[in-house]
Amino acid sequence: MNDNLLALQRAYADLIIHSGINMQPGQCIHVRAELGHRDFVRILAAVAYDAGAKHVEVLWQDPLVSKIRFQHVQPEFLGFVPEFEVARANEFLADGWARIALIGDEYPDALEEVEPAALRTYQRSIYQKLGFFSQRVMNNEVSWCVAGVPVAPWAQKIYPELDAATALERLWEMVLRVCRADQPDPNAAWQEHDANLKKVVAFLHRHDVRAVRFLDAALGADGQPATDLTIGMTDRPNWISGASNNAAGVSFFANIPTEEAFSTPHRGRTEGWVRTSKPGYPLQRELLNAWFRFEAGEVVEWRAEKGQEVLDELFQIPGARQLGEVALVDVRSPINRSGLIFHNTLFDENAVCHVAFGRAYPEGIQGGSKLSQEELAELGLNSSETHIDLMIGTDTMQVIGIRADGSEVAIMENGMFVEAVLA
C-alpha cells in the first residue's frame, strides 16, 4: 500500500476521532471491529491516544466463529449471553465512553447458510440482555459513530473483475472519497457538508411537514406504479441530519458517510406500497427486489425475489412490521454517483431514500430524548428488537410533503431535492 494511501487512512481515522465521535481529552473509547480491520484499528488507536484518549478498548468480531456457533451449539444454549456483557455496557454508559463500530465484511456471505430462525433467536437474546444499551445509544446519550473499513473480500464483491490487491486499493480510494477524507481538511469539509444537510431539515421544519409521499410512476411487473407510499410522522416531528449532540452537549456524527435527512414515523400512519431499489440485509442475509404493502402502519403483504424466508422470519419479531425511520437522500449523493452497489447498508442507505423497519429513534420526536418509553409510545414511536434499513429511492421518484394543514409541497423530483429545499 502506497504512502499516500496510508496518509489518507490516517486522515480518515482523524476524521472518525475528531468529527465522528468528537472525542474529548481523557475519554475512553470502545471499538467494535472485525479481525480483518486490525491494520486500520491500529491507526485509529494511535490517533485517539495522540488526541488524549484515556483508553481504547477493542471488541473483536469473527463472523466465522459466529457461523460455527450458530451451526454447532446445542439449541438450548443459542440464546446465552454472559452477564459480563451487561456489566461492561453499564460501565460504558456510566463513564461516558464513546462508541465506534467499524463495518466491512471480511467474509461477506459467512451467514448465508445459517437458518434465519437461529439468527432471530440470537438477536432476541441479545436484545433482551443488551437492548437497554442500544436504546440509550440510539437516544444519543453517548457519542457514537459507524464507519466503513475496506477489506479484500468486500472489495472483490464490489469489483469482481479485479484481483484482491487492486480491488482493495480501489475500494479504499472510493471510501475515502465519498467520506470526504481525501479533502485538504476533512473535518472542515464535514462542517460544510453538515451545513448543507441542515438546509433540508430547515425546509422540512419551515413547512411543518407531517407526512411524506413517495411516488415512483415507473411501472412494476404488476402494472402498478413501482412505489406509492405515504408515511405519516408523529404529532411532534423532528427532522435530523448530519451532526447530533450527546447528553453532554458534544456534537458528533453517528454515520460516516451520511447524506440523509431523517425522522421518526408514527407507527400507525403508513399506507400504500413500496419496492426496494438496492440489496438489503435483514438478519444478515441478502434481500433482493422486495415489495411491501402497508395498511394502518403495518406491513400486510410482502414478497422478495431473494430472501422471502428471511422476511417471513423478520416479520415474526414484534414491531418489525412497522416503520422506525424514514430518510430522504438525493440521488446526486457521492455514493450514488459512484454507480456502485456497496453491498453494505451504511453506504447503500446513503445513496438513495430509505426506510427502516423496527426500532425508532427518539431523536425523531421533538424533545424525545427526555421522554419516557411510555410517553414515546403514546406519541407513536415504534419499539422493536430490530432496526433494518431498506433502500427505496430511484431517479424517477417524486417525494411530496404534506403539511399539518393538509396542503402539499414538493420535496423531490426525479430523486433530487427541488431547488427551494437547498436554497
Backbone torsions as a table, in degrees:
resi	resn	phi	psi	omega
1	MET	NA	133.1	-172.7
2	ASN	-76.3	161.9	-175.6
3	ASP	-63.0	-34.2	-179.9
4	ASN	-64.4	-41.2	179.3
5	LEU	-66.6	-38.9	177.3
6	LEU	-62.6	-39.3	178.0
7	ALA	-64.7	-39.4	179.1
8	LEU	-69.0	-34.4	176.6
9	GLN	-64.1	-38.6	177.1
10	ARG	-66.4	-38.5	176.4
11	ALA	-63.1	-36.4	177.9
12	TYR	-66.3	-44.5	176.7
13	ALA	-61.6	-40.1	177.8
14	ASP	-62.5	-39.0	177.8
15	LEU	-62.6	-43.7	-179.9
16	ILE	-63.6	-42.0	-177.8
17	ILE	-73.0	-43.3	-172.5
18	HIS	-93.7	-25.7	175.9
19	SER	-111.7	-40.0	179.9
20	GLY	-58.4	-72.7	177.9
21	ILE	-92.8	-11.3	-177.3
22	ASN	49.1	57.6	-175.7
23	MET	-57.6	135.9	177.8
24	GLN	-98.5	146.3	-179.5
25	PRO	-54.1	135.3	180.0
26	GLY	83.4	3.1	-178.3
27	GLN	-84.2	150.6	173.7
28	CYS	-95.6	149.4	-178.5
29	ILE	-130.2	135.0	168.4
30	HIS	-114.1	132.9	-175.3
31	VAL	-115.4	126.1	172.9
32	ARG	-102.0	123.0	-174.6
33	ALA	-149.6	156.5	171.5
34	GLU	-83.6	160.1	179.3
35	LEU	-58.5	-32.3	179.3
36	GLY	-68.3	-10.0	179.3
37	HIS	-92.3	4.5	-165.6
38	ARG	-58.4	-38.4	-178.6
39	ASP	-62.8	-43.2	179.8
40	PHE	-71.3	-35.2	178.4
41	VAL	-59.4	-37.2	178.6
42	ARG	-65.4	-40.0	175.7
43	ILE	-63.5	-45.1	-179.2
44	LEU	-60.4	-43.8	179.7
45	ALA	-63.7	-40.6	179.4
46	ALA	-63.2	-43.9	178.1
47	VAL	-62.1	-42.8	-178.8
48	ALA	-63.6	-47.0	-179.4
49	TYR	-66.3	-37.6	177.1
50	ASP	-62.9	-28.0	-179.6
51	ALA	-88.9	0.9	174.9
52	GLY	104.2	18.4	178.0
53	ALA	-62.6	142.7	176.3
54	LYS	-79.1	-41.6	-178.6
55	HIS	-159.6	140.3	174.8
56	VAL	-118.2	112.8	-179.9
57	GLU	-104.4	125.8	-179.1
58	VAL	-106.8	124.8	176.9
59	LEU	-102.6	100.1	-173.6
60	TRP	-79.2	141.4	178.6
61	GLN	-119.0	143.2	174.3
62	ASP	-134.6	104.4	-177.4
63	PRO	-58.2	-29.3	-179.3
64	LEU	-71.7	-34.5	173.4
65	VAL	-65.8	-39.7	176.7
66	SER	-61.0	-42.9	178.9
67	LYS	-60.7	-43.9	178.5
68	ILE	-58.9	-43.5	179.3
69	ARG	-60.4	-50.1	-176.9
70	PHE	-60.0	-33.6	-174.3
71	GLN	-90.7	-18.7	-172.9
72	HIS	-121.0	-20.6	-176.4
73	VAL	-66.7	148.5	174.3
74	GLN	-62.8	137.6	-174.7
75	PRO	-52.6	-35.8	-177.7
76	GLU	-71.0	-13.3	-179.6
77	PHE	-103.2	-2.0	-175.1
78	LEU	-60.3	-33.7	-176.9
79	GLY	-91.5	9.6	-177.2
80	PHE	-70.6	129.1	173.6
81	VAL	-130.6	118.6	-176.7
82	PRO	-66.2	148.9	-176.8
83	GLU	-64.3	-26.9	-178.9
84	PHE	-63.8	-23.0	175.5
85	GLU	-64.3	-38.4	178.4
86	VAL	-67.4	-44.4	179.6
87	ALA	-62.1	-40.9	179.3
88	ARG	-64.4	-44.4	179.4
89	ALA	-60.8	-42.0	178.2
90	ASN	-62.9	-39.4	179.1
91	GLU	-67.1	-41.2	177.1
92	PHE	-56.0	-45.5	-178.2
93	LEU	-70.2	-44.6	-176.4
94	ALA	-63.5	-36.1	-175.9
95	ASP	-98.8	6.0	174.0
96	GLY	68.2	35.8	176.4
97	TRP	-64.1	143.9	169.9
98	ALA	-87.0	151.9	-173.6
99	ARG	-122.4	126.7	175.5
100	ILE	-119.5	126.4	174.9
101	ALA	-113.5	116.3	178.1
102	LEU	-96.3	131.3	-178.2
103	ILE	-123.4	158.2	-175.6
104	GLY	141.4	105.1	-167.8
105	ASP	-78.6	118.8	171.6
106	GLU	-72.6	-27.7	177.4
107	TYR	-128.3	80.3	-169.6
108	PRO	-56.5	-32.3	-175.2
109	ASP	-113.5	27.3	-173.2
110	ALA	-57.7	-35.0	-173.6
111	LEU	-104.3	12.7	-178.2
112	GLU	-62.0	-28.9	-177.4
113	GLU	-93.1	-0.6	-179.2
114	VAL	-83.9	136.2	179.8
115	GLU	-62.6	131.5	178.4
116	PRO	-54.6	-33.3	-179.9
117	ALA	-63.0	-36.4	178.2
118	ALA	-67.4	-40.8	178.5
119	LEU	-63.7	-40.4	-179.8
120	ARG	-67.2	-39.8	178.6
121	THR	-61.6	-44.8	179.9
122	TYR	-66.3	-43.3	180.0
123	GLN	-60.9	-39.5	179.4
124	ARG	-63.7	-41.6	-178.9
125	SER	-66.4	-39.0	176.6
126	ILE	-62.3	-43.8	-178.2
127	TYR	-65.5	-39.8	-179.4
128	GLN	-62.9	-35.7	-178.9
129	LYS	-88.4	-38.9	-170.1
130	LEU	-120.7	9.1	178.9
131	GLY	-58.8	-33.0	178.6
132	PHE	-60.1	-35.2	-178.6
133	PHE	-69.9	-48.6	-179.7
134	SER	-64.4	-35.4	178.4
135	GLN	-64.9	-40.9	-179.3
136	ARG	-73.4	-31.3	173.7
137	VAL	-67.5	-45.8	178.2
138	MET	-63.2	-22.6	177.4
139	ASN	-85.4	4.8	176.5
140	ASN	62.4	33.1	175.1
141	GLU	-68.4	-29.7	176.1
142	VAL	-127.0	162.9	175.6
143	SER	-75.3	140.1	178.3
144	TRP	-148.2	153.1	-178.3
145	CYS	-150.9	133.1	173.4
146	VAL	-108.6	128.2	-177.5
147	ALA	-141.8	155.2	-176.3
148	GLY	-95.4	144.8	175.0
149	VAL	-129.0	112.9	180.0
150	PRO	-63.3	140.2	170.8
151	VAL	-134.2	156.5	-170.8
152	ALA	-57.7	-45.2	-179.1
153	PRO	-63.3	-38.8	176.0
154	TRP	-63.2	-44.2	-178.8
155	ALA	-60.6	-41.1	-178.7
156	GLN	-73.8	-20.4	173.2
157	LYS	-70.3	-31.5	178.7
158	ILE	-84.4	-37.9	-178.8
159	TYR	-120.9	69.5	-173.9
160	PRO	-64.4	-18.5	-177.9
161	GLU	-82.0	-8.4	-175.7
162	LEU	-104.2	153.3	173.2
163	ASP	-70.0	165.3	-171.3
164	ALA	-58.0	-46.7	-176.3
165	ALA	-65.4	-43.1	-179.1
166	THR	-68.6	-41.3	178.7
167	ALA	-62.0	-41.3	-179.5
168	LEU	-63.7	-45.0	179.4
169	GLU	-64.8	-39.5	178.9
170	ARG	-63.4	-41.6	-179.7
171	LEU	-68.6	-39.2	175.8
172	TRP	-58.2	-45.0	179.9
173	GLU	-60.6	-40.1	-179.0
174	MET	-69.6	-44.7	-179.9
175	VAL	-61.7	-44.2	179.6
176	LEU	-63.0	-35.2	-179.5
177	ARG	-70.0	-51.0	-175.9
178	VAL	-70.7	-20.1	176.2
179	CYS	-92.1	3.1	178.8
180	ARG	62.0	21.8	178.5
181	ALA	-80.9	-8.9	178.0
182	ASP	-92.2	4.0	178.5
183	GLN	-77.1	157.1	179.7
184	PRO	-55.9	-37.4	176.8
185	ASP	-133.3	88.9	-175.3
186	PRO	-58.0	-38.3	-178.7
187	ASN	-66.3	-38.9	176.4
188	ALA	-67.4	-38.4	178.2
189	ALA	-61.4	-36.0	179.1
190	TRP	-72.1	-32.7	176.0
191	GLN	-65.8	-39.8	177.1
192	GLU	-66.1	-42.9	178.1
193	HIS	-61.1	-42.0	179.5
194	ASP	-60.3	-42.6	179.9
195	ALA	-61.8	-37.6	179.5
196	ASN	-70.1	-40.1	177.1
197	LEU	-63.6	-36.2	-178.7
198	LYS	-65.7	-20.5	175.8
199	LYS	-64.6	-38.3	178.6
200	VAL	-64.2	-46.0	178.9
201	VAL	-60.1	-44.0	-179.5
202	ALA	-60.7	-40.5	178.8
203	PHE	-62.8	-45.9	-177.6
204	LEU	-65.1	-37.8	177.2
205	HIS	-72.5	-39.5	-178.9
206	ARG	-61.3	-35.2	-179.2
207	HIS	-94.4	4.8	177.2
208	ASP	49.1	52.5	-178.1
209	VAL	-70.1	120.5	-178.0
210	ARG	-108.7	-10.4	176.8
211	ALA	-155.7	153.3	175.4
212	VAL	-128.0	135.8	177.1
213	ARG	-109.5	122.5	175.4
214	PHE	-97.4	121.1	-177.6
215	LEU	-130.9	113.4	175.6
216	ASP	-117.4	105.8	-172.7
217	ALA	-75.8	-11.8	176.9
218	ALA	-58.3	131.3	-172.9
219	LEU	-78.1	138.1	172.8
220	GLY	-85.0	-179.6	-178.5
221	ALA	-62.3	-22.3	-179.1
222	ASP	-88.5	3.9	178.2
223	GLY	83.0	-1.7	177.0
224	GLN	-93.9	157.6	171.8
225	PRO	-52.2	141.6	-175.5
226	ALA	-54.6	-39.8	-179.7
227	THR	-144.7	136.3	169.4
228	ASP	-148.4	87.4	-170.6
229	LEU	-128.0	127.5	175.5
230	THR	-113.4	124.4	-177.4
231	ILE	-115.4	117.3	179.6
232	GLY	-90.9	137.7	177.7
233	MET	-82.2	178.0	170.5
234	THR	-74.5	178.1	178.9
235	ASP	-78.5	-6.0	177.5
236	ARG	-130.8	61.6	-174.0
237	PRO	-69.4	142.8	173.8
238	ASN	-129.6	119.1	178.1
239	TRP	-92.3	139.8	-172.1
240	ILE	-131.1	146.3	171.8
241	SER	-154.6	156.6	173.5
242	GLY	60.3	-128.2	-173.5
243	ALA	-75.3	147.1	172.1
244	SER	-123.5	172.5	176.6
245	ASN	-115.6	139.3	175.5
246	ASN	-84.3	-175.6	-174.7
247	ALA	-62.5	-24.4	179.3
248	ALA	-90.8	3.2	179.4
249	GLY	84.4	11.2	-179.9
250	VAL	-86.4	128.8	-179.6
251	SER	-76.5	142.1	177.6
252	PHE	-154.5	161.8	176.1
253	PHE	-109.9	116.2	-176.7
254	ALA	-71.1	-25.6	179.5
255	ASN	-131.2	132.7	169.2
256	ILE	-127.8	104.9	11.8
257	PRO	-86.3	167.6	169.6
258	THR	-145.0	135.7	179.8
259	GLU	-134.9	10.4	-167.8
260	GLU	-105.5	154.6	163.0
261	ALA	-117.6	122.7	-171.5
262	PHE	-133.7	165.1	176.8
263	SER	-152.1	178.2	-177.0
264	THR	-105.6	116.2	177.8
265	PRO	-71.5	159.4	166.8
266	HIS	-76.1	133.3	-172.7
267	ARG	-64.9	-13.5	-178.3
268	GLY	-114.3	16.7	-171.1
269	ARG	-123.9	33.9	176.4
270	THR	-112.9	132.0	-178.3
271	GLU	-137.2	144.1	174.1
272	GLY	112.2	-157.7	-177.0
273	TRP	-137.6	161.2	-176.7
274	VAL	-154.1	146.2	174.1
275	ARG	-114.0	145.3	176.1
276	THR	-77.0	152.8	-178.2
277	SER	-117.2	-8.2	177.8
278	LYS	-144.6	164.2	177.7
279	PRO	-61.7	150.0	173.0
280	GLY	-127.1	172.2	-173.5
281	TYR	-139.3	61.3	174.4
282	PRO	-67.8	139.0	-178.7
283	LEU	51.4	31.8	176.2
284	GLN	61.2	26.9	175.8
285	ARG	-123.2	147.9	-175.1
286	GLU	-73.7	138.0	177.3
287	LEU	-123.8	128.9	-178.8
288	LEU	-127.8	138.9	171.7
289	ASN	48.5	60.5	-179.9
290	ALA	-94.0	154.9	179.1
291	TRP	-134.3	138.1	-178.0
292	PHE	-135.1	143.0	172.2
293	ARG	-124.1	132.9	-176.6
294	PHE	-111.0	144.1	166.8
295	GLU	-135.8	130.6	178.2
296	ALA	49.5	40.3	174.2
297	GLY	90.2	-10.6	-172.8
298	GLU	-115.2	140.1	173.6
299	VAL	-68.0	123.8	-179.6
300	VAL	-113.4	-16.3	174.6
301	GLU	-141.8	145.7	176.3
302	TRP	-156.1	151.7	174.5
303	ARG	-156.3	160.2	-178.9
304	ALA	-151.5	142.9	175.2
305	GLU	-64.7	-40.3	174.9
306	LYS	-136.9	131.9	177.2
307	GLY	102.8	16.5	-179.8
308	GLN	-56.8	-42.9	-178.2
309	GLU	-66.5	-29.2	178.0
310	VAL	-70.5	-42.7	176.4
311	LEU	-62.0	-42.1	179.5
312	ASP	-58.5	-38.6	179.7
313	GLU	-75.2	-42.3	-179.5
314	LEU	-57.6	-43.8	-173.1
315	PHE	-78.7	4.0	168.5
316	GLN	-85.5	-12.7	179.1
317	ILE	-76.4	128.0	178.3
318	PRO	-54.7	131.4	178.5
319	GLY	85.3	-8.3	-176.4
320	ALA	-74.4	-17.9	-179.3
321	ARG	-85.8	-5.2	176.9
322	GLN	-108.1	159.0	-178.5
323	LEU	-87.2	145.5	176.2
324	GLY	-117.2	-4.3	-178.3
325	GLU	-161.6	145.8	167.3
326	VAL	-132.9	133.2	-173.7
327	ALA	-134.0	136.8	178.9
328	LEU	-104.3	125.2	179.4
329	VAL	-136.5	127.1	179.1
330	ASP	-71.6	135.4	-179.7
331	VAL	-65.7	-9.7	175.9
332	ARG	-85.4	9.0	177.6
333	SER	-58.7	148.4	-179.9
334	PRO	-55.3	-32.9	-177.9
335	ILE	-68.8	-45.1	179.2
336	ASN	-69.5	-36.9	179.1
337	ARG	-64.5	-22.0	179.0
338	SER	-65.0	-22.3	-179.0
339	GLY	77.3	7.0	-175.6
340	LEU	-99.7	148.1	161.8
341	ILE	-95.0	119.3	-175.2
342	PHE	-84.9	-10.9	-177.3
343	HIS	53.4	37.0	-177.2
344	ASN	-153.3	123.5	-172.0
345	THR	-61.5	-40.8	-178.8
346	LEU	-53.9	-43.0	-178.3
347	PHE	-83.3	-47.0	-176.6
348	ASP	-65.6	-32.0	179.4
349	GLU	-70.5	-20.6	177.8
350	ASN	-96.6	16.0	173.9
351	ALA	-96.3	-37.5	-174.7
352	VAL	-147.7	173.1	177.7
353	CYS	-57.9	148.2	179.0
354	HIS	-150.1	165.6	173.0
355	VAL	-127.6	161.4	175.7
356	ALA	-127.7	133.5	174.5
357	PHE	-89.0	138.1	173.9
358	GLY	103.6	-140.1	-170.0
359	ARG	-58.4	136.4	-177.2
360	ALA	-106.0	160.0	178.4
361	TYR	-90.0	122.0	174.5
362	PRO	-58.0	-28.4	-179.7
363	GLU	-58.4	-24.2	-179.3
364	GLY	-78.8	6.5	173.6
365	ILE	-120.8	133.7	-179.8
366	GLN	-57.1	123.3	-178.5
367	GLY	73.4	11.8	-173.5
368	GLY	-62.0	-31.8	-177.7
369	SER	-66.6	-15.3	-178.0
370	LYS	-104.7	3.7	-176.8
371	LEU	-98.7	153.3	175.7
372	SER	-75.1	165.2	177.5
373	GLN	-60.8	-35.6	178.9
374	GLU	-66.4	-43.1	179.1
375	GLU	-65.5	-40.2	178.6
376	LEU	-64.7	-42.6	179.0
377	ALA	-61.5	-39.2	179.5
378	GLU	-63.5	-31.2	178.7
379	LEU	-81.9	-5.4	175.6
380	GLY	107.0	5.2	179.8
381	LEU	-66.3	135.2	179.8
382	ASN	-86.5	140.8	179.5
383	SER	-121.3	135.2	-179.6
384	SER	-163.6	164.2	177.0
385	GLU	-88.2	1.7	-179.9
386	THR	-130.0	159.3	174.1
387	HIS	-147.8	107.3	-173.4
388	ILE	-120.4	115.0	178.1
389	ASP	-86.0	132.7	176.2
390	LEU	-131.7	135.4	-174.4
391	MET	-86.8	134.8	-176.9
392	ILE	-127.9	-9.8	-173.5
393	GLY	-72.7	148.1	177.3
394	THR	-142.9	170.2	177.3
395	ASP	-85.6	10.7	172.3
396	THR	-119.0	11.7	-175.8
397	MET	-85.0	135.3	166.1
398	GLN	-103.2	144.3	172.2
399	VAL	-125.9	122.8	-176.8
400	ILE	-115.7	128.4	176.4
401	GLY	-88.4	139.6	175.7
402	ILE	-113.4	117.4	-176.7
403	ARG	-75.6	171.6	179.8
404	ALA	-59.4	-30.9	-179.2
405	ASP	-88.0	4.8	177.5
406	GLY	92.5	-10.4	178.8
407	SER	-75.0	162.5	-175.0
408	GLU	-112.9	153.7	176.2
409	VAL	-142.6	136.1	179.5
410	ALA	-72.2	132.6	176.6
411	ILE	-111.7	-44.7	-179.7
412	MET	-136.5	145.2	169.0
413	GLU	-129.5	133.0	-178.9
414	ASN	50.5	41.4	176.2
415	GLY	75.9	4.8	-176.8
416	MET	-118.9	142.6	174.8
417	PHE	-59.9	136.2	175.0
418	VAL	-68.3	160.3	-173.2
419	GLU	-56.5	-37.3	-176.8
420	ALA	-63.3	-30.2	-178.1
421	VAL	-66.6	-36.5	-174.6
422	LEU	-96.2	3.9	-176.5
423	ALA	-68.5	NA	NA
